[in-house]
Amino acid sequence: MAPRIVIRVAKKVFRMLTAQKVPHALAGGLAVELHGFNRVTMNVDFVVPRSCQRILGEQFGLSTPIRGHLAGICVQSNAVPIHLLFVAKPRRRGDLSFAPQHVGLPFIGVDALIAMKVCAGRLKDMVDIVELLEVGNSYDARACSITSTLLSGGACDGTLR
């Protein structure tokens, strides 16, 4: 389970993004936890539209660029890293605005989460996928493939290898 400080920071960032009218949804370890796999994470990941990059730069000020399967920026609050990951294009208009919510926090669906984990390709991401499926989540392989291609701008096809 994520430490309370991580949850507090997630809620703080949620309020900031909402105030700026930036569509967003939790991703990463917190989203894995909200989908049923009890796992510890020490950072907060939000996916946001790439088109909001300028607004976020103004809002958060000094940040470190993130490079990898998704580009973004990293900032900190109360020593908790916050990753704002830019998505190339939501699958449907409003996808991030209508994400499922838990305790007032929107989080990405399991198909998008698995697609992101596949594209990241790290061992811990593969473990997350196995655990997400073992706790009873199902996924649509075609939806994962389409989602990962759109989120990453074509850099990953989301295929489980």
DSSP file (Angstrom, degrees, kcal/mol; ACC not computed):
  #  RESIDUE AA STRUCTURE BP1 BP2  ACC     N-H-->O    O-->H-N    N-H-->O    O-->H-N    TCO  KAPPA ALPHA  PHI   PSI    X-CA   Y-CA   Z-CA
    1    1 A M              0   0    0      0, 0.0    39,-0.1     0, 0.0     3,-0.1   0.000 360.0 360.0 360.0 139.1    0.0    0.0    0.0
    2    2 A A        -     0   0    0     37,-0.2    40,-0.1    38,-0.2    38,-0.1  -0.390 360.0-103.1 -66.7 140.1    1.3    3.5   -0.9
    3    3 A P    >>  -     0   0    0      0, 0.0     4,-1.6     0, 0.0     3,-0.7  -0.259  30.5-112.2 -60.0 152.4    2.4    5.6    2.1
    4    4 A R  H 3> S+     0   0    0      1,-0.3     4,-2.7     2,-0.2     5,-0.2   0.849 116.1  59.4 -56.2 -37.6    0.0    8.3    3.2
    5    5 A I  H 3> S+     0   0    0      1,-0.2     4,-2.4     2,-0.2    -1,-0.3   0.880 103.6  51.8 -62.1 -36.5    2.3   11.1    2.0
    6    6 A V  H <> S+     0   0    0     -3,-0.7     4,-2.4     2,-0.2    -1,-0.2   0.916 110.9  47.5 -65.4 -42.7    2.2    9.7   -1.5
    7    7 A I  H  X S+     0   0    0     -4,-1.6     4,-2.3     2,-0.2    -2,-0.2   0.910 111.6  50.9 -64.1 -42.6   -1.6    9.7   -1.5
    8    8 A R  H  X S+     0   0    0     -4,-2.7     4,-2.1     1,-0.2    -2,-0.2   0.915 111.2  47.7 -61.4 -42.9   -1.6   13.3   -0.1
    9    9 A V  H  X S+     0   0    0     -4,-2.4     4,-2.7     2,-0.2     5,-0.2   0.914 109.6  53.4 -64.8 -42.0    0.7   14.4   -2.8
   10   10 A A  H  X S+     0   0    0     -4,-2.4     4,-2.5     1,-0.2    -2,-0.2   0.914 110.5  47.1 -58.2 -43.4   -1.4   12.7   -5.5
   11   11 A K  H  X S+     0   0    0     -4,-2.3     4,-2.3     2,-0.2    -1,-0.2   0.876 111.0  52.0 -66.6 -37.3   -4.5   14.5   -4.2
   12   12 A K  H  X S+     0   0    0     -4,-2.1     4,-2.0     2,-0.2    -2,-0.2   0.934 112.3  44.5 -63.6 -46.7   -2.6   17.8   -4.2
   13   13 A V  H  X S+     0   0    0     -4,-2.7     4,-3.0     1,-0.2     5,-0.3   0.901 110.2  56.3 -65.0 -40.8   -1.5   17.4   -7.8
   14   14 A F  H  X S+     0   0    0     -4,-2.5     4,-2.6    -5,-0.2    -1,-0.2   0.932 108.2  47.4 -54.1 -47.9   -5.0   16.3   -8.7
   15   15 A R  H  X S+     0   0    0     -4,-2.3     4,-2.4     1,-0.2    -1,-0.2   0.896 112.7  49.4 -62.6 -40.3   -6.4   19.6   -7.3
   16   16 A M  H  X S+     0   0    0     -4,-2.0     4,-1.6     2,-0.2    -2,-0.2   0.933 113.4  45.2 -65.1 -46.1   -3.7   21.6   -9.2
   17   17 A L  H  <>S+     0   0    0     -4,-3.0     5,-2.7     1,-0.2     4,-0.2   0.897 113.4  50.4 -65.3 -39.9   -4.4   19.9  -12.5
   18   18 A T  H ><5S+     0   0    0     -4,-2.6     3,-1.6    -5,-0.3    -1,-0.2   0.921 108.1  52.6 -63.6 -44.1   -8.1   20.2  -12.0
   19   19 A A  H 3<5S+     0   0    0     -4,-2.4    -1,-0.2     1,-0.3    -2,-0.2   0.839 111.2  47.2 -60.5 -33.6   -7.8   23.9  -11.3
   20   20 A Q  T 3<5S-     0   0    0     -4,-1.6    -1,-0.3    -5,-0.1    -2,-0.2   0.418 112.9-122.2 -86.6   1.2   -5.8   24.4  -14.5
   21   21 A K  T < 5 +     0   0    0     -3,-1.6    -3,-0.2    -4,-0.2    -2,-0.1   0.842  57.8 154.8  58.2  36.4   -8.4   22.3  -16.4
   22   22 A V      < -     0   0    0     -5,-2.7    -1,-0.2    -6,-0.1    -2,-0.1  -0.855  45.8-126.1 -93.8 116.7   -5.7   19.8  -17.5
   23   23 A P        +     0   0    0      0, 0.0     2,-0.3     0, 0.0    74,-0.1  -0.386  46.5 159.7 -59.7 139.2   -7.2   16.4  -18.3
   24   24 A H        -     0   0    0     72,-0.4     2,-0.3    24,-0.2    75,-0.2  -0.990  27.3-171.1-159.3 159.8   -5.4   13.8  -16.2
   25   25 A A  E     -A   47   0A   0     22,-1.3    22,-2.8    -2,-0.3    82,-0.3  -0.962  34.3-103.6-155.8 143.5   -5.4   10.3  -14.7
   26   26 A L  E     +Ab  46 107A   0     80,-3.3    82,-2.6    -2,-0.3    20,-0.3  -0.375  44.3 169.3 -64.0 144.9   -3.2    8.4  -12.3
   27   27 A A  E >>  +A   45   0A   0     18,-2.8     4,-1.1    80,-0.2     3,-0.6  -0.635  36.3  40.8-134.9-165.5   -1.0    5.8  -13.8
   28   28 A G  H 3> S-     0   0    0      1,-0.2     4,-2.2    -2,-0.2     3,-0.3  -0.145 116.0 -12.3  63.1-149.7    2.0    3.8  -12.6
   29   29 A G  H 3> S+     0   0    0      1,-0.2     4,-2.3     2,-0.2    -1,-0.2   0.829 134.4  53.7 -59.7 -38.1    2.1    2.1   -9.2
   30   30 A L  H <> S+     0   0    0     -3,-0.6     4,-2.3    13,-0.2    -1,-0.2   0.906 110.2  47.8 -65.9 -39.2   -0.9    3.9   -7.7
   31   31 A A  H  X S+     0   0    0     -4,-1.1     4,-1.4    -3,-0.3    -2,-0.2   0.895 109.4  53.7 -66.7 -38.3   -3.1    2.9  -10.7
   32   32 A V  H  <>S+     0   0    0     -4,-2.2     5,-1.8     1,-0.2     3,-0.4   0.933 110.3  47.8 -58.4 -45.1   -1.8   -0.7  -10.3
   33   33 A E  H ><5S+     0   0    0     -4,-2.3     3,-1.8     1,-0.2    -2,-0.2   0.903 108.6  53.1 -63.3 -41.7   -2.9   -0.6   -6.6
   34   34 A L  H 3<5S+     0   0    0     -4,-2.3    -1,-0.2     1,-0.3    -2,-0.2   0.729 103.6  58.7 -68.1 -20.5   -6.3    0.9   -7.5
   35   35 A H  T 3<5S-     0   0    0     -4,-1.4    -1,-0.3    -3,-0.4    -2,-0.2   0.328 131.1 -89.9 -90.2   7.3   -6.8   -2.0   -9.9
   36   36 A G  T < 5S+     0   0    0     -3,-1.8     2,-0.8     1,-0.2    -3,-0.2   0.337  90.2 116.4 112.3  -7.9   -6.4   -4.5   -7.1
   37   37 A F      < -     0   0    0     -5,-1.8     2,-0.8     2,-0.0    -1,-0.2  -0.848  59.3-138.8 -98.0 112.6   -2.7   -5.4   -6.7
   38   38 A N        +     0   0    0     -2,-0.8     2,-0.3    -3,-0.1    -5,-0.1  -0.564  43.0 151.9 -72.9 106.4   -1.5   -4.2   -3.3
   39   39 A R        -     0   0    0     -2,-0.8     2,-0.4   -10,-0.2   -37,-0.2  -0.971  43.8-117.2-139.7 149.8    2.0   -2.8   -4.1
   40   40 A V        +     0   0    0     -2,-0.3     2,-0.4   -39,-0.1   -38,-0.2  -0.722  32.2 175.2 -90.4 134.6    4.1   -0.1   -2.6
   41   41 A T        -     0   0    0     -2,-0.4   -35,-0.1     1,-0.0    -2,-0.0  -0.993  22.0-164.6-136.3 146.5    5.1    2.9   -4.6
   42   42 A M  S    S+     0   0    0     -2,-0.4     2,-0.3   -40,-0.1    -1,-0.0   0.239  71.0  55.8-114.0  11.3    7.0    6.0   -3.6
   43   43 A N  S    S-     0   0    0     37,-0.2     2,-0.5     2,-0.0   -13,-0.2  -0.884  72.5-124.8-137.8 170.8    6.1    8.3   -6.5
   44   44 A V  E     - c   0  82A   0     37,-2.4    39,-3.4    -2,-0.3     2,-0.5  -0.975  21.0-168.0-120.3 127.5    3.0    9.7   -8.2
   45   45 A D  E     +Ac  27  83A   0    -18,-0.5   -18,-2.8    -2,-0.5     2,-0.4  -0.970   7.1 177.7-117.0 127.8    2.5    9.2  -12.0
   46   46 A F  E     -Ac  26  84A   0     37,-2.8    39,-3.1    -2,-0.5     2,-0.4  -0.986  21.5-141.0-122.5 139.0   -0.2   11.2  -13.9
   47   47 A V  E     +Ac  25  85A   0    -22,-2.8   -22,-1.3    -2,-0.4    39,-0.2  -0.850  29.1 172.6 -94.1 138.0   -0.8   11.0  -17.6
   48   48 A V  E     - c   0  86A   0     37,-2.7    39,-2.6    -2,-0.4   -24,-0.2  -0.959  39.4 -87.9-140.1 153.8   -1.6   14.3  -19.2
   49   49 A P  E >   - c   0  87A   0      0, 0.0     3,-2.0     0, 0.0    39,-0.2  -0.398  29.3-131.1 -65.3 139.9   -2.1   15.5  -22.8
   50   50 A R  G >  S+     0   0    0     37,-2.1     3,-2.0     1,-0.3     4,-0.2   0.817 105.4  70.7 -57.4 -30.6    1.1   16.6  -24.5
   51   51 A S  G 3  S+     0   0    0      1,-0.3     3,-0.3    36,-0.3    -1,-0.3   0.659  92.4  58.1 -63.7 -14.4   -0.8   19.7  -25.6
   52   52 A C  G <> S+     0   0    0     -3,-2.0     4,-2.5     1,-0.2    -1,-0.3   0.284  71.8 108.0 -96.6   9.4   -0.8   20.9  -21.9
   53   53 A Q  H <> S+     0   0    0     -3,-2.0     4,-2.2     1,-0.2    -1,-0.2   0.885  78.4  48.5 -56.8 -43.4    3.0   20.8  -21.7
   54   54 A R  H  > S+     0   0    0     -3,-0.3     4,-2.1    -4,-0.2    -1,-0.2   0.936 111.5  49.1 -64.5 -46.7    3.4   24.7  -21.6
   55   55 A I  H  > S+     0   0    0     -4,-0.2     4,-2.5     1,-0.2    -1,-0.2   0.909 112.3  48.9 -58.5 -43.5    0.7   25.1  -18.9
   56   56 A L  H  X S+     0   0    0     -4,-2.5     4,-3.0     2,-0.2     5,-0.3   0.883 107.7  54.2 -66.9 -38.6    2.3   22.5  -16.8
   57   57 A G  H  X S+     0   0    0     -4,-2.2     4,-1.5    -5,-0.2    -1,-0.2   0.905 112.3  44.4 -60.4 -41.4    5.7   24.1  -17.2
   58   58 A E  H  < S+     0   0    0     -4,-2.1    -2,-0.2     2,-0.2    -1,-0.2   0.904 116.2  47.3 -68.3 -41.5    4.3   27.4  -15.9
   59   59 A Q  H  < S+     0   0    0     -4,-2.5    -2,-0.2    -5,-0.2    -3,-0.2   0.911 123.2  30.1 -67.2 -44.9    2.4   25.7  -13.1
   60   60 A F  H  < S-     0   0    0     -4,-3.0    -1,-0.2     1,-0.2    -2,-0.2   0.588  87.4-167.4 -98.1 -11.5    5.2   23.5  -11.8
   61   61 A G     <  +     0   0    0     -4,-1.5    -1,-0.2    -5,-0.3    -2,-0.1  -0.383  60.3  38.8  66.2-132.5    8.2   25.7  -12.6
   62   62 A L  S    S+     0   0    0     -2,-0.1     2,-0.3    -4,-0.1    -4,-0.0  -0.294  76.1 157.6 -59.2 126.1   11.6   24.0  -12.3
   63   63 A S        -     0   0    0     12,-0.1    12,-0.2    -2,-0.1    -2,-0.0  -0.953  40.4-121.6-146.9 163.5   11.3   20.4  -13.5
   64   64 A T  E     -D   74   0A   0     10,-2.4    10,-2.6    -2,-0.3     2,-0.0  -0.931  34.7-118.1-107.9 129.5   13.5   17.6  -14.8
   65   65 A P  E     -D   73   0A   0      0, 0.0     2,-0.5     0, 0.0     8,-0.3  -0.373  22.0-145.3 -65.4 145.7   12.7   16.2  -18.3
   66   66 A I  E     -D   72   0A   0      6,-2.8     6,-1.5    18,-0.2     2,-0.4  -0.946  16.4-173.2-110.2 132.2   11.7   12.5  -18.4
   67   67 A R        +     0   0    0     -2,-0.5     2,-0.3     4,-0.2     4,-0.1  -0.973  36.9  79.4-125.3 142.1   12.7   10.5  -21.4
   68   68 A G  S    S-     0   0    0     -2,-0.4     3,-0.1     1,-0.0    52,-0.1  -0.969 100.6 -21.6 160.8-147.3   11.7    6.9  -22.2
   69   69 A H  S    S+     0   0    0     -2,-0.3     2,-0.4     1,-0.2    86,-0.2   0.799 139.4  27.1 -65.4 -26.0    8.6    5.2  -23.6
   70   70 A L  S    S-     0   0    0     17,-0.1    -1,-0.2    85,-0.0     2,-0.1  -0.999  82.9-139.3-131.1 134.9    6.7    8.3  -22.6
   71   71 A A        +     0   0    0     15,-0.4    15,-3.0    -2,-0.4     2,-0.3  -0.477  42.1 124.6 -82.9 162.5    8.2   11.8  -22.3
   72   72 A G  E     -DE  66  85A   0     -6,-1.5    -6,-2.8    13,-0.3     2,-0.3  -0.971  51.7 -82.9 176.8-163.5    7.2   14.1  -19.4
   73   73 A I  E     -DE  65  84A   0     11,-1.9    11,-2.9    -2,-0.3     2,-0.5  -0.956  24.7-146.1-130.0 152.3    8.5   16.1  -16.6
   74   74 A C  E     +DE  64  83A   0    -10,-2.6   -10,-2.4    -2,-0.3     2,-0.3  -0.978  24.2 163.4-119.4 128.5    9.4   15.2  -13.0
   75   75 A V  E     - E   0  82A   0      7,-2.3     7,-3.3    -2,-0.5     2,-0.4  -0.784  25.1-129.6-128.7 175.0    8.9   17.6  -10.1
   76   76 A Q  E     - E   0  81A   0     -2,-0.3     2,-0.3     5,-0.2    -2,-0.0  -0.967  17.9-179.1-132.2 150.1    8.8   17.0   -6.3
   77   77 A S  E >  S- E   0  80A   0      3,-1.7     3,-2.1    -2,-0.4   -68,-0.1  -0.955  82.2  -9.9-143.6 125.8    6.5   17.8   -3.5
   78   78 A N  T 3  S-     0   0    0     -2,-0.3   -69,-0.1     1,-0.3   -73,-0.0   0.872 128.1 -59.3  52.0  40.1    7.3   16.8    0.1
   79   79 A A  T 3  S+     0   0    0      1,-0.2    -1,-0.3     0, 0.0    -3,-0.0   0.592 110.2 126.5  65.7  13.5   10.2   14.7   -1.3
   80   80 A V  E <   - E   0  77A   0     -3,-2.1    -3,-1.7   -75,-0.1    -1,-0.2  -0.902  61.6-127.9-101.0 120.3    7.8   12.6   -3.3
   81   81 A P  E     - E   0  76A   0      0, 0.0   -37,-2.4     0, 0.0     2,-0.5  -0.458  20.7-159.3 -66.4 136.4    8.7   12.5   -7.1
   82   82 A I  E     -cE  44  75A   0     -7,-3.3    -7,-2.3   -39,-0.2     2,-0.6  -0.981   1.9-161.9-119.0 120.3    5.8   13.4   -9.3
   83   83 A H  E     -cE  45  74A   0    -39,-3.4   -37,-2.8    -2,-0.5     2,-0.8  -0.913   4.1-166.2-105.7 118.5    5.9   12.3  -12.9
   84   84 A L  E     -cE  46  73A   0    -11,-2.9   -11,-1.9    -2,-0.6     2,-0.5  -0.900  16.1-161.1-102.5 105.2    3.7   14.1  -15.4
   85   85 A L  E     -cE  47  72A   0    -39,-3.1   -37,-2.7    -2,-0.8     2,-0.5  -0.764  10.2-135.0 -97.5 125.5    3.8   11.8  -18.5
   86   86 A F  E     -c   48   0A   0    -15,-3.0     2,-0.4    -2,-0.5   -15,-0.4  -0.652  13.4-154.2 -84.7 126.1    2.7   13.3  -21.8
   87   87 A V  E     -c   49   0A   0    -39,-2.6   -37,-2.1    -2,-0.5   -36,-0.3  -0.824  12.3-140.5 -98.4 139.0    0.4   11.2  -23.9
   88   88 A A  S    S-     0   0    0     63,-2.3    63,-0.2    -2,-0.4    -1,-0.1   0.916  81.3 -15.1 -63.4 -44.6    0.5   11.8  -27.6
   89   89 A K        -     0   0    0     61,-0.6    -1,-0.3    -3,-0.1    64,-0.1  -0.857  67.5-120.3-164.0 120.3   -3.2   11.5  -28.1
   90   90 A P        -     0   0    0      0, 0.0     3,-0.1     0, 0.0    57,-0.0  -0.352  33.0-118.4 -60.2 149.7   -6.0   10.1  -25.9
   91   91 A R  S    S+     0   0    0      1,-0.1     2,-0.4     2,-0.0    56,-0.0   0.904  96.7  12.6 -59.5 -44.3   -7.8    7.2  -27.6
   92   92 A R  S >  S-     0   0    0      0, 0.0     3,-2.4     0, 0.0     4,-0.2  -0.964 100.3 -87.6-130.4 150.1  -11.1    9.1  -27.6
   93   93 A R  T 3  S+     0   0    0     -2,-0.4    -2,-0.0     1,-0.3    -4,-0.0  -0.341 116.7  17.2 -55.1 129.3  -11.7   12.7  -26.9
   94   94 A G  T 3> S+     0   0    0      3,-0.0     4,-1.7    -2,-0.0    -1,-0.3   0.463  80.1 135.3  87.8   1.1  -12.2   13.1  -23.1
   95   95 A D  T <4 S+     0   0    0     -3,-2.4     3,-0.4     1,-0.3    -2,-0.1   0.908  78.1  42.5 -48.7 -48.4  -10.7    9.7  -22.2
   96   96 A L  T >4 S+     0   0    0     -4,-0.2     3,-1.0     1,-0.2   -72,-0.4   0.835 110.9  56.3 -70.9 -30.8   -8.7   11.3  -19.4
   97   97 A S  T 34 S+     0   0    0      1,-0.2    -1,-0.2    -3,-0.2    -2,-0.2   0.771 112.0  42.3 -70.5 -25.0  -11.6   13.4  -18.2
   98   98 A F  T 3< S+     0   0    0     -4,-1.7    -1,-0.2    -3,-0.4    -2,-0.2  -0.001  81.1 140.3-113.5  28.6  -13.9   10.4  -17.8
   99   99 A A    <   -     0   0    0     -3,-1.0     9,-0.1   -75,-0.2    -3,-0.1  -0.346  63.5 -94.1 -66.0 150.6  -11.4    8.0  -16.2
  100  100 A P        -     0   0    0      0, 0.0     7,-2.5     0, 0.0     2,-0.3  -0.287  47.0-140.2 -60.2 155.4  -12.8    5.8  -13.3
  101  101 A Q  E     -F  106   0B   0      5,-0.2     2,-0.4    -3,-0.1   -76,-0.0  -0.912  21.8-174.3-125.5 150.7  -12.3    7.3   -9.9
  102  102 A H  E >  S-F  105   0B   0      3,-2.0     3,-2.6    -2,-0.3   -68,-0.0  -0.984  81.8 -10.5-139.9 131.0  -11.3    6.1   -6.5
  103  103 A V  T 3  S-     0   0    0     -2,-0.4    -1,-0.0     1,-0.3     0, 0.0   0.853 131.4 -55.0  44.1  41.5  -11.3    8.3   -3.4
  104  104 A G  T 3  S+     0   0    0      1,-0.2    -1,-0.3   -90,-0.0    -3,-0.0   0.492 114.2 117.0  78.9   3.1  -11.8   11.2   -5.8
  105  105 A L  E <   -F  102   0B   0     -3,-2.6    -3,-2.0   -80,-0.0     2,-0.2  -0.914  59.5-137.4-108.8 124.3   -8.7   10.4   -7.9
  106  106 A P  E     -F  101   0B   0      0, 0.0   -80,-3.3     0, 0.0     2,-0.3  -0.544  25.6-174.7 -74.6 142.6   -9.1    9.5  -11.6
  107  107 A F  B     -b   26   0A   0     -7,-2.5   -80,-0.2   -82,-0.3   -61,-0.1  -0.983  27.1-100.3-139.4 151.8   -7.0    6.5  -12.8
  108  108 A I        -     0   0    0    -82,-2.6   -12,-0.0    -2,-0.3   -82,-0.0  -0.289  43.4-101.4 -71.4 153.9   -6.4    4.9  -16.1
  109  109 A G     >  -     0   0    0      1,-0.1     4,-2.4     4,-0.0     5,-0.2  -0.194  33.0-105.1 -69.4 165.1   -8.1    1.8  -17.2
  110  110 A V  H  > S+     0   0    0      1,-0.2     4,-2.8     2,-0.2     5,-0.2   0.845 117.7  55.8 -64.8 -35.3   -6.4   -1.6  -17.0
  111  111 A D  H  > S+     0   0    0      2,-0.2     4,-2.4     1,-0.2    -1,-0.2   0.951 112.3  42.0 -62.3 -48.1   -6.0   -1.8  -20.8
  112  112 A A  H  > S+     0   0    0      2,-0.2     4,-2.4     1,-0.2    -2,-0.2   0.889 114.8  52.2 -65.5 -38.4   -4.1    1.5  -20.9
  113  113 A L  H  X S+     0   0    0     -4,-2.4     4,-2.3     2,-0.2    -2,-0.2   0.934 111.2  45.6 -64.4 -46.2   -2.1    0.6  -17.8
  114  114 A I  H  X S+     0   0    0     -4,-2.8     4,-2.8     1,-0.2     5,-0.2   0.912 111.7  53.3 -63.3 -41.4   -1.0   -2.8  -19.2
  115  115 A A  H  X S+     0   0    0     -4,-2.4     4,-2.2    -5,-0.2    -2,-0.2   0.920 110.2  47.2 -59.5 -43.3   -0.1   -1.1  -22.5
  116  116 A M  H  X S+     0   0    0     -4,-2.4     4,-2.1     1,-0.2    -1,-0.2   0.905 112.3  50.2 -63.7 -40.9    2.1    1.5  -20.7
  117  117 A K  H  X S+     0   0    0     -4,-2.3     4,-1.9     2,-0.2     5,-0.3   0.894 109.6  50.5 -66.2 -40.2    3.7   -1.3  -18.6
  118  118 A V  H  < S+     0   0    0     -4,-2.8    -1,-0.2     1,-0.2    -2,-0.2   0.941 111.5  48.3 -61.4 -46.7    4.4   -3.3  -21.8
  119  119 A C  H  < S+     0   0    0     -4,-2.2    -2,-0.2     1,-0.2    -1,-0.2   0.856 107.5  55.1 -64.5 -35.0    6.0   -0.3  -23.5
  120  120 A A  H  < S-     0   0    0     -4,-2.1    -1,-0.2    -5,-0.2    -2,-0.2   0.911  86.1-167.1 -65.2 -40.8    8.1    0.5  -20.4
  121  121 A G     <  +     0   0    0     -4,-1.9     2,-0.1     1,-0.2    -3,-0.1   0.570  30.4 142.1  70.1  10.0    9.5   -3.1  -20.5
  122  122 A R     >  -     0   0    0     -5,-0.3     4,-1.9     1,-0.1     3,-0.5  -0.497  62.9-115.3 -82.3 156.1   11.1   -3.1  -17.1
  123  123 A L  H  > S+     0   0    0      1,-0.2     4,-2.3     2,-0.2     5,-0.2   0.906 116.3  53.4 -56.2 -44.6   11.0   -6.2  -14.9
  124  124 A K  H  > S+     0   0    0      1,-0.2     4,-2.0     2,-0.2    -1,-0.2   0.828 107.3  52.7 -64.1 -28.9    8.8   -4.5  -12.3
  125  125 A D  H  > S+     0   0    0     -3,-0.5     4,-2.1     2,-0.2    -1,-0.2   0.882 108.1  49.8 -71.2 -38.0    6.3   -3.6  -15.0
  126  126 A M  H  X S+     0   0    0     -4,-1.9     4,-2.2     2,-0.2    -2,-0.2   0.895 110.4  50.6 -65.5 -39.2    6.1   -7.2  -16.2
  127  127 A V  H  X S+     0   0    0     -4,-2.3     4,-2.7     1,-0.2     5,-0.2   0.914 108.2  53.0 -62.6 -42.9    5.5   -8.3  -12.6
  128  128 A D  H  X S+     0   0    0     -4,-2.0     4,-2.9     1,-0.2    -2,-0.2   0.915 108.0  50.8 -58.4 -43.0    2.8   -5.6  -12.3
  129  129 A I  H  X S+     0   0    0     -4,-2.1     4,-2.1     2,-0.2    -2,-0.2   0.942 111.1  47.5 -60.8 -48.0    1.1   -7.1  -15.4
  130  130 A V  H  X S+     0   0    0     -4,-2.2     4,-2.3     1,-0.2    -2,-0.2   0.933 114.8  46.3 -58.6 -46.6    1.2  -10.6  -14.1
  131  131 A E  H  X S+     0   0    0     -4,-2.7     4,-1.9     2,-0.2    -1,-0.2   0.882 109.0  54.8 -67.2 -38.1   -0.2   -9.5  -10.7
  132  132 A L  H  <>S+     0   0    0     -4,-2.9     5,-1.9    -5,-0.2    -1,-0.2   0.905 113.0  43.3 -60.1 -40.6   -2.9   -7.4  -12.4
  133  133 A L  H ><5S+     0   0    0     -4,-2.1     3,-1.3    -5,-0.2    -2,-0.2   0.866 110.7  55.2 -73.4 -36.0   -4.1  -10.4  -14.3
  134  134 A E  H 3<5S+     0   0    0     -4,-2.3    -2,-0.2     1,-0.3    -1,-0.2   0.805 101.3  57.9 -68.3 -29.0   -3.8  -12.7  -11.2
  135  135 A V  T 3<5S-     0   0    0     -4,-1.9    -1,-0.3    -5,-0.1    -2,-0.2   0.395 130.5 -91.4 -84.1   6.4   -6.1  -10.5   -9.1
  136  136 A G  T < 5S+     0   0    0     -3,-1.3     2,-0.2     1,-0.3    -3,-0.2   0.475  77.9 140.9 106.4   1.9   -8.8  -11.0  -11.8
  137  137 A N      < -     0   0    0     -5,-1.9    -1,-0.3    -6,-0.2     2,-0.3  -0.549  32.8-159.6 -73.5 141.9   -8.3   -8.1  -14.2
  138  138 A S        -     0   0    0     -2,-0.2     2,-0.3     2,-0.0   -28,-0.1  -0.840   5.6-159.8-114.5 160.3   -8.9   -9.0  -17.8
  139  139 A Y        -     0   0    0     -2,-0.3     2,-0.7   -29,-0.1     3,-0.1  -0.966  21.0-125.4-140.3 158.1   -7.6   -7.1  -20.8
  140  140 A D     >  -     0   0    0     -2,-0.3     4,-2.6     1,-0.2     5,-0.2  -0.906  17.2-156.9-102.9 110.3   -8.3   -6.7  -24.4
  141  141 A A  H  > S+     0   0    0     -2,-0.7     4,-2.2     1,-0.2    -1,-0.2   0.863  94.1  50.7 -58.1 -38.9   -5.1   -7.3  -26.3
  142  142 A R  H  > S+     0   0    0      2,-0.2     4,-2.5     1,-0.2    -1,-0.2   0.927 110.7  48.4 -65.7 -43.6   -6.3   -5.3  -29.3
  143  143 A A  H  > S+     0   0    0      1,-0.2     4,-2.9     2,-0.2     5,-0.2   0.893 110.4  52.5 -63.4 -39.1   -7.3   -2.4  -27.1
  144  144 A C  H  X S+     0   0    0     -4,-2.6     4,-2.6     2,-0.2     5,-0.2   0.922 110.6  47.8 -60.8 -43.6   -3.8   -2.5  -25.4
  145  145 A S  H  X S+     0   0    0     -4,-2.2     4,-1.9    -5,-0.2    -2,-0.2   0.934 115.4  43.2 -64.3 -47.5   -2.1   -2.4  -28.8
  146  146 A I  H  X S+     0   0    0     -4,-2.5     4,-2.3     2,-0.2     5,-0.2   0.931 115.5  49.6 -63.8 -46.0   -4.2    0.5  -30.1
  147  147 A T  H  X S+     0   0    0     -4,-2.9     4,-3.1    -5,-0.2     5,-0.3   0.926 111.0  47.7 -60.8 -47.4   -3.9    2.4  -26.8
  148  148 A S  H  X S+     0   0    0     -4,-2.6     4,-2.4    -5,-0.2     6,-0.4   0.884 111.1  51.6 -65.4 -37.1   -0.1    2.0  -26.5
  149  149 A T  H  X>S+     0   0    0     -4,-1.9     5,-2.1     8,-0.3     4,-0.5   0.921 115.2  42.2 -63.7 -43.1    0.4    3.1  -30.1
  150  150 A L  H ><5S+     0   0    0     -4,-2.3   -61,-0.6     3,-0.2     3,-0.5   0.913 115.9  48.1 -70.9 -42.5   -1.7    6.2  -29.6
  151  151 A L  H 3<5S+     0   0    0     -4,-3.1   -63,-2.3     1,-0.2    -2,-0.2   0.904 118.5  39.4 -64.9 -40.8   -0.2    7.0  -26.1
  152  152 A S  H ><5S-     0   0    0     -4,-2.4     3,-0.7    -5,-0.3    -1,-0.2   0.448 110.2-116.2 -91.5   0.8    3.4    6.6  -27.2
  153  153 A G  T <<5S-     0   0    0     -4,-0.5    -3,-0.2    -3,-0.5    -4,-0.1   0.794  78.6 -48.3  69.3  27.0    2.9    8.2  -30.6
  154  154 A G  T 3 <S+     0   0    0     -5,-2.1    -1,-0.2    -6,-0.4    -5,-0.1   0.427 109.3 118.8  95.4   0.1    3.8    5.0  -32.4
  155  155 A A  S <  S+     0   0    0     -3,-0.7     2,-0.3    -6,-0.3    -6,-0.1   0.690  81.2  24.8 -73.7 -17.0    6.9    4.2  -30.3
  156  156 A C        -     0   0    0     -8,-0.3    -2,-0.3    -7,-0.1    -4,-0.2  -0.996  58.8-154.5-148.0 139.6    5.4    0.9  -29.0
  157  157 A D        -     0   0    0     -2,-0.3    -8,-0.3     2,-0.1    -9,-0.2   0.456  40.2-124.5 -96.1   0.5    2.8   -1.4  -30.3
  158  158 A G        +     0   0    0      1,-0.2     2,-0.4   -10,-0.2   -13,-0.1   0.638  54.0 154.8  73.0  14.3    1.8   -2.8  -26.9
  159  159 A T        -     0   0    0    -14,-0.1     2,-0.5   -15,-0.1    -1,-0.2  -0.628  45.3-128.8 -81.5 128.3    2.3   -6.4  -27.8
  160  160 A L              0   0    0     -2,-0.4    -1,-0.1     1,-0.2   -45,-0.0  -0.638 360.0 360.0 -71.0 124.3    3.1   -8.8  -25.0
  161  161 A R              0   0    0     -2,-0.5    -1,-0.2   -43,-0.1    -2,-0.0   0.388 360.0 360.0-110.2 360.0    6.3  -10.6  -26.1
